[in-house]
Amino acid sequence: MKLFVILFASLLFFACANEPKKVEPTNPNGDSELALLMRKMENHWKTAKKAVEEGRPVETPDFSSILSAKPTDGSMKMPSFDGFAEAYLAQIETLKETDKGTQKKSYNNIINACIVCHENSCSGPIPRIQKLLISQ
Ligand code: HEC
């Protein structure tokens, strides 16, 4: 457990959120399109988590604007960004088709797709995203 804490602390050191802003934000309130979409997705899956835990049907909105939304800083969209984004969208498609028995697993696959991209882009929000995982 201790090792995990240390690992996280070192990951946080590289978090995008901790880097000084080099580019003017695209919105007057300082939030990029992509950051706003991320928060919207976080809120959506927070609600969906409850539904999955209670065995209710889950809404699967179209989050494909993740591919075009402008980031705070162009460098945040590393060359592999689109691939990770497609993988995330594909997991949402899988959840749509899944039945009750595999709903939890499919849901967690979506959250893991968030985490994988963050491990390769900005690791700051990872602890927040991990809270969305359902323990099985
Ligand atoms: C394809 C890569 C990718 C995927 C998939 C992804 N993210 Fe992100 N996320 C990013 C990048 C890049 C940023 C930085 C955006 C910016 O600051 O413009 C970010 C920012 C965030 C933030 C911080 C927003 C803020 O307030 O500044 C949160 C929270 C977040 N993501 C949660 C999630 C969650 C939850 C998921 C899955 C439902 C997810 N992300 C999926 C790449 C991704």
Backbone and ligand atoms as CSV (ligand in chain L), in Angstrom:
chain,resi,resn,atom,element,x,y,z
A,1,MET,N,N,0.835,-1.206,0.000
A,1,MET,CA,C,0.000,0.000,0.000
A,1,MET,C,C,0.867,1.253,0.000
A,2,LYS,N,N,1.885,1.245,0.855
A,2,LYS,CA,C,2.778,2.404,0.948
A,2,LYS,C,C,3.423,2.707,-0.409
A,3,LEU,N,N,3.802,1.619,-1.092
A,3,LEU,CA,C,4.457,1.762,-2.386
A,3,LEU,C,C,3.536,2.493,-3.359
A,4,PHE,N,N,2.233,2.146,-3.276
A,4,PHE,CA,C,1.258,2.785,-4.156
A,4,PHE,C,C,1.193,4.283,-3.907
A,5,VAL,N,N,1.241,4.638,-2.632
A,5,VAL,CA,C,1.159,6.053,-2.272
A,5,VAL,C,C,2.357,6.792,-2.859
A,6,ILE,N,N,3.523,6.172,-2.734
A,6,ILE,CA,C,4.740,6.791,-3.262
A,6,ILE,C,C,4.652,6.901,-4.785
A,7,LEU,N,N,4.163,5.822,-5.397
A,7,LEU,CA,C,4.005,5.831,-6.855
A,7,LEU,C,C,3.096,6.973,-7.291
A,8,PHE,N,N,2.002,7.131,-6.566
A,8,PHE,CA,C,1.061,8.177,-6.925
A,8,PHE,C,C,1.666,9.551,-6.743
A,9,ALA,N,N,2.389,9.709,-5.653
A,9,ALA,CA,C,3.004,10.996,-5.376
A,9,ALA,C,C,3.957,11.361,-6.515
A,10,SER,N,N,4.691,10.365,-7.024
A,10,SER,CA,C,5.628,10.674,-8.090
A,10,SER,C,C,4.892,10.917,-9.403
A,11,LEU,N,N,3.769,10.230,-9.580
A,11,LEU,CA,C,2.961,10.471,-10.783
A,11,LEU,C,C,2.420,11.897,-10.765
A,12,LEU,N,N,1.957,12.304,-9.594
A,12,LEU,CA,C,1.356,13.631,-9.466
A,12,LEU,C,C,2.364,14.722,-9.807
A,13,PHE,N,N,3.607,14.413,-9.550
A,13,PHE,CA,C,4.673,15.371,-9.839
A,13,PHE,C,C,4.654,15.767,-11.313
A,14,PHE,N,N,4.263,14.819,-12.159
A,14,PHE,CA,C,4.256,15.066,-13.598
A,14,PHE,C,C,2.883,15.506,-14.108
A,15,ALA,N,N,1.963,15.724,-13.193
A,15,ALA,CA,C,0.588,16.004,-13.608
A,15,ALA,C,C,0.500,17.277,-14.426
A,16,CYS,N,N,-0.355,17.235,-15.454
A,16,CYS,CA,C,-0.498,18.406,-16.309
A,16,CYS,C,C,-1.018,19.586,-15.517
A,17,ALA,N,N,-1.881,19.283,-14.534
A,17,ALA,CA,C,-2.493,20.359,-13.761
A,17,ALA,C,C,-1.446,21.155,-12.990
A,18,ASN,N,N,-0.285,20.541,-12.760
A,18,ASN,CA,C,0.737,21.221,-11.976
A,18,ASN,C,C,1.694,22.036,-12.836
A,19,GLU,N,N,1.547,21.880,-14.144
A,19,GLU,CA,C,2.433,22.631,-15.025
A,19,GLU,C,C,1.936,24.062,-15.167
A,20,PRO,N,N,2.856,25.000,-15.287
A,20,PRO,CA,C,2.397,26.382,-15.491
A,20,PRO,C,C,1.711,26.514,-16.840
A,21,LYS,N,N,0.686,27.328,-16.886
A,21,LYS,CA,C,-0.046,27.518,-18.145
A,21,LYS,C,C,0.808,28.325,-19.119
A,22,LYS,N,N,0.999,27.764,-20.318
A,22,LYS,CA,C,1.830,28.461,-21.298
A,22,LYS,C,C,0.976,29.213,-22.306
A,23,VAL,N,N,-0.275,28.756,-22.421
A,23,VAL,CA,C,-1.141,29.301,-23.467
A,23,VAL,C,C,-2.356,29.940,-22.806
A,24,GLU,N,N,-2.844,31.030,-23.395
A,24,GLU,CA,C,-4.053,31.658,-22.879
A,24,GLU,C,C,-5.221,30.686,-22.961
A,25,PRO,N,N,-6.022,30.595,-21.914
A,25,PRO,CA,C,-7.178,29.698,-21.975
A,25,PRO,C,C,-8.158,30.132,-23.058
A,26,THR,N,N,-8.867,29.155,-23.653
A,26,THR,CA,C,-9.776,29.484,-24.745
A,26,THR,C,C,-11.089,30.056,-24.235
A,27,ASN,N,N,-11.442,29.803,-22.983
A,27,ASN,CA,C,-12.676,30.344,-22.426
A,27,ASN,C,C,-12.351,31.432,-21.412
A,28,PRO,N,N,-13.259,32.427,-21.312
A,28,PRO,CA,C,-12.997,33.525,-20.373
A,28,PRO,C,C,-12.813,33.022,-18.936
A,29,ASN,N,N,-13.522,31.941,-18.582
A,29,ASN,CA,C,-13.392,31.438,-17.210
A,29,ASN,C,C,-12.189,30.506,-17.059
A,30,GLY,N,N,-11.386,30.399,-18.125
A,30,GLY,CA,C,-10.133,29.679,-17.989
A,30,GLY,C,C,-10.196,28.195,-18.263
A,31,ASP,N,N,-11.348,27.670,-18.665
A,31,ASP,CA,C,-11.448,26.237,-18.897
A,31,ASP,C,C,-11.528,25.936,-20.385
A,32,SER,N,N,-10.708,25.014,-20.837
A,32,SER,CA,C,-10.744,24.643,-22.254
A,32,SER,C,C,-11.975,23.793,-22.539
A,33,GLU,N,N,-12.306,23.689,-23.835
A,33,GLU,CA,C,-13.432,22.819,-24.250
A,33,GLU,C,C,-13.217,21.400,-23.736
A,34,LEU,N,N,-11.963,20.939,-23.861
A,34,LEU,CA,C,-11.666,19.560,-23.469
A,34,LEU,C,C,-11.803,19.379,-21.951
A,35,ALA,N,N,-11.322,20.361,-21.188
A,35,ALA,CA,C,-11.423,20.268,-19.727
A,35,ALA,C,C,-12.892,20.247,-19.295
A,36,LEU,N,N,-13.720,21.089,-19.960
A,36,LEU,CA,C,-15.144,21.122,-19.623
A,36,LEU,C,C,-15.816,19.795,-19.959
A,37,LEU,N,N,-15.435,19.232,-21.113
A,37,LEU,CA,C,-15.997,17.941,-21.512
A,37,LEU,C,C,-15.585,16.852,-20.504
A,38,MET,N,N,-14.336,16.901,-20.065
A,38,MET,CA,C,-13.846,15.917,-19.091
A,38,MET,C,C,-14.685,15.944,-17.821
A,39,ARG,N,N,-14.969,17.173,-17.360
A,39,ARG,CA,C,-15.764,17.292,-16.132
A,39,ARG,C,C,-17.189,16.803,-16.334
A,40,LYS,N,N,-17.719,17.074,-17.540
A,40,LYS,CA,C,-19.065,16.598,-17.872
A,40,LYS,C,C,-19.073,15.060,-17.866
A,41,MET,N,N,-18.026,14.475,-18.457
A,41,MET,CA,C,-17.942,13.002,-18.506
A,41,MET,C,C,-17.815,12.436,-17.097
A,42,GLU,N,N,-16.997,13.096,-16.283
A,42,GLU,CA,C,-16.799,12.633,-14.907
A,42,GLU,C,C,-18.145,12.606,-14.173
A,43,ASN,N,N,-18.922,13.699,-14.325
A,43,ASN,CA,C,-20.229,13.764,-13.665
A,43,ASN,C,C,-21.174,12.704,-14.198
A,44,HIS,N,N,-21.128,12.510,-15.521
A,44,HIS,CA,C,-22.022,11.501,-16.096
A,44,HIS,C,C,-21.724,10.120,-15.530
A,45,TRP,N,N,-20.440,9.744,-15.507
A,45,TRP,CA,C,-20.105,8.377,-15.072
A,45,TRP,C,C,-20.286,8.212,-13.567
A,46,LYS,N,N,-20.250,9.329,-12.844
A,46,LYS,CA,C,-20.531,9.272,-11.402
A,46,LYS,C,C,-21.982,8.825,-11.195
A,47,THR,N,N,-22.882,9.404,-11.984
A,47,THR,CA,C,-24.292,9.031,-11.910
A,47,THR,C,C,-24.489,7.600,-12.405
A,48,ALA,N,N,-23.778,7.281,-13.510
A,48,ALA,CA,C,-23.915,5.950,-14.103
A,48,ALA,C,C,-23.416,4.871,-13.141
A,49,LYS,N,N,-22.376,5.180,-12.371
A,49,LYS,CA,C,-21.818,4.208,-11.418
A,49,LYS,C,C,-22.917,3.719,-10.479
A,50,LYS,N,N,-23.709,4.673,-9.967
A,50,LYS,CA,C,-24.803,4.326,-9.056
A,50,LYS,C,C,-25.782,3.379,-9.732
A,51,ALA,N,N,-26.114,3.709,-10.986
A,51,ALA,CA,C,-27.070,2.893,-11.730
A,51,ALA,C,C,-26.528,1.477,-11.903
A,52,VAL,N,N,-25.249,1.378,-12.256
A,52,VAL,CA,C,-24.645,0.048,-12.465
A,52,VAL,C,C,-24.654,-0.728,-11.154
A,53,GLU,N,N,-24.287,-0.052,-10.065
A,53,GLU,CA,C,-24.256,-0.722,-8.757
A,53,GLU,C,C,-25.629,-1.237,-8.365
A,54,GLU,N,N,-26.658,-0.518,-8.796
A,54,GLU,CA,C,-28.017,-0.919,-8.443
A,54,GLU,C,C,-28.666,-1.767,-9.530
A,55,GLY,N,N,-27.892,-2.099,-10.574
A,55,GLY,CA,C,-28.390,-2.973,-11.631
A,55,GLY,C,C,-29.422,-2.326,-12.537
A,56,ARG,N,N,-29.413,-0.993,-12.573
A,56,ARG,CA,C,-30.350,-0.285,-13.449
A,56,ARG,C,C,-29.697,-0.009,-14.800
A,57,PRO,N,N,-30.483,0.287,-15.841
A,57,PRO,CA,C,-29.898,0.608,-17.146
A,57,PRO,C,C,-29.090,1.905,-17.068
A,58,VAL,N,N,-28.076,2.001,-17.913
A,58,VAL,CA,C,-27.176,3.152,-17.882
A,58,VAL,C,C,-27.318,3.948,-19.166
A,59,GLU,N,N,-27.325,5.270,-19.040
A,59,GLU,CA,C,-27.336,6.109,-20.235
A,59,GLU,C,C,-25.936,6.172,-20.819
A,60,THR,N,N,-25.864,6.142,-22.148
A,60,THR,CA,C,-24.563,6.208,-22.819
A,60,THR,C,C,-24.589,7.357,-23.832
A,61,PRO,N,N,-24.301,8.573,-23.365
A,61,PRO,CA,C,-24.340,9.732,-24.265
A,61,PRO,C,C,-23.225,9.666,-25.302
A,62,ASP,N,N,-23.384,10.518,-26.319
A,62,ASP,CA,C,-22.362,10.603,-27.364
A,62,ASP,C,C,-21.253,11.557,-26.893
A,63,PHE,N,N,-20.103,11.002,-26.567
A,63,PHE,CA,C,-18.971,11.821,-26.120
A,63,PHE,C,C,-17.905,11.948,-27.219
A,64,SER,N,N,-18.332,11.781,-28.492
A,64,SER,CA,C,-17.336,11.761,-29.570
A,64,SER,C,C,-16.665,13.122,-29.783
A,65,SER,N,N,-17.223,14.191,-29.159
A,65,SER,CA,C,-16.560,15.501,-29.280
A,65,SER,C,C,-15.212,15.517,-28.571
A,66,ILE,N,N,-14.889,14.451,-27.832
A,66,ILE,CA,C,-13.560,14.324,-27.221
A,66,ILE,C,C,-12.482,14.406,-28.312
A,67,LEU,N,N,-12.837,13.992,-29.536
A,67,LEU,CA,C,-11.865,13.988,-30.634
A,67,LEU,C,C,-11.574,15.392,-31.168
A,68,SER,N,N,-12.549,16.308,-31.012
A,68,SER,CA,C,-12.368,17.637,-31.612
A,68,SER,C,C,-12.243,18.760,-30.587
A,69,ALA,N,N,-12.599,18.509,-29.331
A,69,ALA,CA,C,-12.577,19.575,-28.315
A,69,ALA,C,C,-11.163,20.123,-28.135
A,70,LYS,N,N,-11.076,21.439,-28.009
A,70,LYS,CA,C,-9.760,22.088,-27.884
A,70,LYS,C,C,-9.206,21.941,-26.462
A,71,PRO,N,N,-7.955,21.497,-26.347
A,71,PRO,CA,C,-7.340,21.379,-25.020
A,71,PRO,C,C,-6.791,22.728,-24.536
A,72,THR,N,N,-6.428,22.784,-23.271
A,72,THR,CA,C,-5.823,23.993,-22.700
A,72,THR,C,C,-4.550,24.350,-23.464
A,73,ASP,N,N,-3.838,23.305,-23.820
A,73,ASP,CA,C,-2.530,23.479,-24.450
A,73,ASP,C,C,-2.400,22.362,-25.488
A,74,GLY,N,N,-2.030,22.739,-26.721
A,74,GLY,CA,C,-1.957,21.770,-27.806
A,74,GLY,C,C,-1.106,20.555,-27.474
A,75,SER,N,N,-0.088,20.750,-26.636
A,75,SER,CA,C,0.822,19.642,-26.324
A,75,SER,C,C,0.136,18.557,-25.491
A,76,MET,N,N,-1.037,18.873,-24.923
A,76,MET,CA,C,-1.766,17.865,-24.143
A,76,MET,C,C,-2.316,16.770,-25.046
A,77,LYS,N,N,-2.536,17.138,-26.306
A,77,LYS,CA,C,-3.025,16.132,-27.253
A,77,LYS,C,C,-1.811,15.508,-27.932
A,78,MET,N,N,-1.256,14.533,-27.247
A,78,MET,CA,C,-0.073,13.852,-27.771
A,78,MET,C,C,-0.494,13.009,-28.973
A,79,PRO,N,N,0.471,12.545,-29.792
A,79,PRO,CA,C,0.106,11.817,-31.016
A,79,PRO,C,C,-0.834,10.637,-30.773
A,80,SER,N,N,-0.728,9.996,-29.615
A,80,SER,CA,C,-1.565,8.820,-29.357
A,80,SER,C,C,-2.946,9.190,-28.813
A,81,PHE,N,N,-3.221,10.488,-28.669
A,81,PHE,CA,C,-4.490,10.912,-28.046
A,81,PHE,C,C,-5.704,10.291,-28.742
A,82,ASP,N,N,-5.772,10.435,-30.083
A,82,ASP,CA,C,-6.947,9.955,-30.812
A,82,ASP,C,C,-7.164,8.459,-30.628
A,83,GLY,N,N,-6.072,7.702,-30.610
A,83,GLY,CA,C,-6.178,6.249,-30.401
A,83,GLY,C,C,-6.794,5.927,-29.052
A,84,PHE,N,N,-6.325,6.616,-28.003
A,84,PHE,CA,C,-6.878,6.391,-26.666
A,84,PHE,C,C,-8.337,6.846,-26.600
A,85,ALA,N,N,-8.638,7.946,-27.306
A,85,ALA,CA,C,-10.007,8.456,-27.312
A,85,ALA,C,C,-10.939,7.462,-28.019
A,86,GLU,N,N,-10.477,6.908,-29.151
A,86,GLU,CA,C,-11.287,5.909,-29.877
A,86,GLU,C,C,-11.522,4.680,-29.008
A,87,ALA,N,N,-10.493,4.276,-28.260
A,87,ALA,CA,C,-10.624,3.098,-27.393
A,87,ALA,C,C,-11.675,3.359,-26.316
A,88,TYR,N,N,-11.659,4.571,-25.781
A,88,TYR,CA,C,-12.645,4.963,-24.767
A,88,TYR,C,C,-14.056,4.922,-25.360
A,89,LEU,N,N,-14.225,5.515,-26.558
A,89,LEU,CA,C,-15.541,5.533,-27.203
A,89,LEU,C,C,-16.011,4.116,-27.527
A,90,ALA,N,N,-15.060,3.255,-27.905
A,90,ALA,CA,C,-15.416,1.868,-28.235
A,90,ALA,C,C,-15.931,1.135,-26.997
A,91,GLN,N,N,-15.349,1.438,-25.837
A,91,GLN,CA,C,-15.821,0.797,-24.595
A,91,GLN,C,C,-17.242,1.241,-24.255
A,92,ILE,N,N,-17.570,2.490,-24.598
A,92,ILE,CA,C,-18.940,2.965,-24.361
A,92,ILE,C,C,-19.911,2.190,-25.252
A,93,GLU,N,N,-19.488,1.965,-26.512
A,93,GLU,CA,C,-20.320,1.180,-27.437
A,93,GLU,C,C,-20.546,-0.228,-26.885
A,94,THR,N,N,-19.504,-0.801,-26.295
A,94,THR,CA,C,-19.622,-2.153,-25.741
A,94,THR,C,C,-20.626,-2.174,-24.585
A,95,LEU,N,N,-20.570,-1.133,-23.748
A,95,LEU,CA,C,-21.517,-1.073,-22.622
A,95,LEU,C,C,-22.959,-1.034,-23.119
A,96,LYS,N,N,-23.175,-0.348,-24.251
A,96,LYS,CA,C,-24.521,-0.259,-24.827
A,96,LYS,C,C,-25.087,-1.635,-25.110
A,97,GLU,N,N,-24.194,-2.529,-25.552
A,97,GLU,CA,C,-24.662,-3.843,-25.991
A,97,GLU,C,C,-24.582,-4.913,-24.921
A,98,THR,N,N,-24.057,-4.555,-23.776
A,98,THR,CA,C,-23.825,-5.551,-22.745
A,98,THR,C,C,-25.130,-5.873,-21.998
A,99,ASP,N,N,-25.200,-7.053,-21.400
A,99,ASP,CA,C,-26.382,-7.363,-20.591
A,99,ASP,C,C,-26.028,-7.209,-19.111
A,100,LYS,N,N,-27.008,-7.420,-18.268
A,100,LYS,CA,C,-26.835,-7.182,-16.837
A,100,LYS,C,C,-25.622,-7.894,-16.247
A,101,GLY,N,N,-25.398,-9.127,-16.683
A,101,GLY,CA,C,-24.327,-9.935,-16.114
A,101,GLY,C,C,-22.941,-9.336,-16.297
A,102,THR,N,N,-22.750,-8.601,-17.392
A,102,THR,CA,C,-21.415,-8.057,-17.684
A,102,THR,C,C,-21.381,-6.531,-17.605
A,103,GLN,N,N,-22.464,-5.954,-17.103
A,103,GLN,CA,C,-22.557,-4.490,-17.057
A,103,GLN,C,C,-21.438,-3.857,-16.228
A,104,LYS,N,N,-21.170,-4.442,-15.056
A,104,LYS,CA,C,-20.137,-3.896,-14.166
A,104,LYS,C,C,-18.774,-3.894,-14.843
A,105,LYS,N,N,-18.479,-5.034,-15.483
A,105,LYS,CA,C,-17.189,-5.185,-16.139
A,105,LYS,C,C,-17.046,-4.165,-17.280
A,106,SER,N,N,-18.111,-4.047,-18.091
A,106,SER,CA,C,-18.076,-3.105,-19.208
A,106,SER,C,C,-17.939,-1.674,-18.709
A,107,TYR,N,N,-18.642,-1.387,-17.622
A,107,TYR,CA,C,-18.555,-0.042,-17.039
A,107,TYR,C,C,-17.111,0.238,-16.602
A,108,ASN,N,N,-16.520,-0.712,-15.889
A,108,ASN,CA,C,-15.139,-0.516,-15.428
A,108,ASN,C,C,-14.152,-0.395,-16.586
A,109,ASN,N,N,-14.436,-1.089,-17.692
A,109,ASN,CA,C,-13.566,-0.972,-18.863
A,109,ASN,C,C,-13.548,0.461,-19.394
A,110,ILE,N,N,-14.684,1.135,-19.305
A,110,ILE,CA,C,-14.749,2.536,-19.737
A,110,ILE,C,C,-13.848,3.384,-18.845
A,111,ILE,N,N,-13.999,3.202,-17.543
A,111,ILE,CA,C,-13.207,4.005,-16.591
A,111,ILE,C,C,-11.712,3.696,-16.770
A,112,ASN,N,N,-11.393,2.432,-17.003
A,112,ASN,CA,C,-9.990,2.087,-17.231
A,112,ASN,C,C,-9.448,2.741,-18.504
A,113,ALA,N,N,-10.329,2.922,-19.503
A,113,ALA,CA,C,-9.903,3.614,-20.727
A,113,ALA,C,C,-9.592,5.087,-20.437
A,114,CYS,N,N,-10.334,5.680,-19.504
A,114,CYS,CA,C,-10.010,7.057,-19.066
A,114,CYS,C,C,-8.611,7.048,-18.448
A,115,ILE,N,N,-8.395,6.085,-17.565
A,115,ILE,CA,C,-7.148,6.059,-16.794
A,115,ILE,C,C,-5.943,5.836,-17.722
A,116,VAL,N,N,-6.084,4.924,-18.675
A,116,VAL,CA,C,-4.969,4.641,-19.583
A,116,VAL,C,C,-4.561,5.906,-20.341
A,117,CYS,N,N,-5.539,6.649,-20.843
A,117,CYS,CA,C,-5.176,7.874,-21.552
A,117,CYS,C,C,-4.502,8.859,-20.608
A,118,HIS,N,N,-5.006,8.943,-19.405
A,118,HIS,CA,C,-4.420,9.884,-18.441
A,118,HIS,C,C,-3.005,9.491,-18.040
A,119,GLU,N,N,-2.725,8.211,-18.002
A,119,GLU,CA,C,-1.364,7.777,-17.691
A,119,GLU,C,C,-0.396,8.271,-18.761
A,120,ASN,N,N,-0.941,8.481,-19.965
A,120,ASN,CA,C,-0.110,8.904,-21.087
A,120,ASN,C,C,-0.227,10.391,-21.405
A,121,SER,N,N,-1.122,11.100,-20.708
A,121,SER,CA,C,-1.267,12.538,-20.976
A,121,SER,C,C,-1.106,13.322,-19.685
A,122,CYS,N,N,-2.196,13.447,-18.923
A,122,CYS,CA,C,-2.053,14.176,-17.656
A,122,CYS,C,C,-2.508,13.292,-16.520
A,123,SER,N,N,-1.590,13.009,-15.621
A,123,SER,CA,C,-1.857,12.024,-14.566
A,123,SER,C,C,-2.535,12.651,-13.351
A,124,GLY,N,N,-2.595,13.978,-13.287
A,124,GLY,CA,C,-3.185,14.649,-12.117
A,124,GLY,C,C,-4.562,14.129,-11.709
A,125,PRO,N,N,-5.511,14.000,-12.664
A,125,PRO,CA,C,-6.853,13.584,-12.263
A,125,PRO,C,C,-7.010,12.079,-11.996
A,126,ILE,N,N,-5.962,11.281,-12.141
A,126,ILE,CA,C,-6.126,9.820,-12.008
A,126,ILE,C,C,-6.764,9.393,-10.668
A,127,PRO,N,N,-6.301,9.918,-9.528
A,127,PRO,CA,C,-6.952,9.504,-8.275
A,127,PRO,C,C,-8.448,9.803,-8.276
A,128,ARG,N,N,-8.831,10.934,-8.911
A,128,ARG,CA,C,-10.250,11.287,-9.011
A,128,ARG,C,C,-10.979,10.278,-9.880
A,129,ILE,N,N,-10.360,9.886,-10.988
A,129,ILE,CA,C,-11.008,8.968,-11.922
A,129,ILE,C,C,-11.148,7.585,-11.282
A,130,GLN,N,N,-10.141,7.192,-10.513
A,130,GLN,CA,C,-10.187,5.860,-9.892
A,130,GLN,C,C,-11.378,5.702,-8.952
A,131,LYS,N,N,-11.857,6.822,-8.419
A,131,LYS,CA,C,-13.029,6.756,-7.530
A,131,LYS,C,C,-14.267,6.289,-8.290
A,132,LEU,N,N,-14.217,6.396,-9.626
A,132,LEU,CA,C,-15.374,5.986,-10.429
A,132,LEU,C,C,-15.429,4.476,-10.634
A,133,LEU,N,N,-14.319,3.797,-10.357
A,133,LEU,CA,C,-14.275,2.335,-10.551
A,133,LEU,C,C,-15.184,1.643,-9.543
A,134,ILE,N,N,-15.828,0.579,-9.978
A,134,ILE,CA,C,-16.653,-0.224,-9.080
A,134,ILE,C,C,-15.825,-1.431,-8.646
A,135,SER,N,N,-15.697,-1.635,-7.353
A,135,SER,CA,C,-14.944,-2.808,-6.908
A,135,SER,C,C,-15.822,-4.046,-7.079
A,136,GLN,N,N,-15.184,-5.115,-7.546
A,136,GLN,CA,C,-15.988,-6.310,-7.859
A,136,GLN,C,C,-15.692,-7.438,-6.885
L,1,HEC,C1,C,-7.935,10.314,-24.970
L,1,HEC,C2,C,-7.408,10.771,-23.712
L,1,HEC,C3,C,-8.311,10.994,-22.551
L,1,HEC,C4,C,-9.392,10.231,-22.156
L,1,HEC,C5,C,-9.959,8.969,-22.800
L,1,HEC,C6,C,-9.908,10.863,-20.973
L,1,HEC,N1,N,-9.185,11.979,-20.649
L,1,HEC,FE1,FE,-9.534,13.255,-19.117
L,1,HEC,N2,N,-8.157,14.550,-19.839
L,1,HEC,C7,C,-7.329,14.321,-20.926
L,1,HEC,C8,C,-6.547,15.518,-21.199
L,1,HEC,C9,C,-5.543,15.688,-22.305
L,1,HEC,C10,C,-6.930,16.467,-20.223
L,1,HEC,C11,C,-6.465,17.930,-20.087
L,1,HEC,C12,C,-7.520,18.800,-20.784
L,1,HEC,C13,C,-7.233,20.279,-20.746
L,1,HEC,O1,O,-6.764,20.777,-19.718
L,1,HEC,O2,O,-7.533,20.937,-21.748
L,1,HEC,C14,C,-7.917,15.814,-19.357
L,1,HEC,C15,C,-8.504,16.396,-18.233
L,1,HEC,C16,C,-9.327,15.732,-17.339
L,1,HEC,C17,C,-9.806,16.254,-16.077
L,1,HEC,C18,C,-9.442,17.628,-15.498
L,1,HEC,C19,C,-10.420,18.654,-16.046
L,1,HEC,C20,C,-10.201,20.015,-15.427
L,1,HEC,O3,O,-10.994,20.382,-14.558
L,1,HEC,O4,O,-9.258,20.690,-15.839
L,1,HEC,C21,C,-10.615,15.297,-15.505
L,1,HEC,C22,C,-11.355,15.372,-14.169
L,1,HEC,C23,C,-10.662,14.191,-16.423
L,1,HEC,N3,N,-9.869,14.479,-17.523
L,1,HEC,C24,C,-11.406,13.045,-16.213
L,1,HEC,C25,C,-11.609,12.059,-17.189
L,1,HEC,C26,C,-12.570,10.989,-17.087
L,1,HEC,C27,C,-13.496,10.745,-15.906
L,1,HEC,C28,C,-12.465,10.266,-18.235
L,1,HEC,C29,C,-13.287,9.086,-18.675
L,1,HEC,C30,C,-14.708,9.157,-18.513
L,1,HEC,C31,C,-11.409,10.865,-19.041
L,1,HEC,N4,N,-10.918,11.950,-18.377
L,1,HEC,C32,C,-11.003,10.378,-20.276
L,1,HEC,C33,C,-7.258,13.149,-21.659
L,1,HEC,C34,C,-8.200,12.116,-21.599
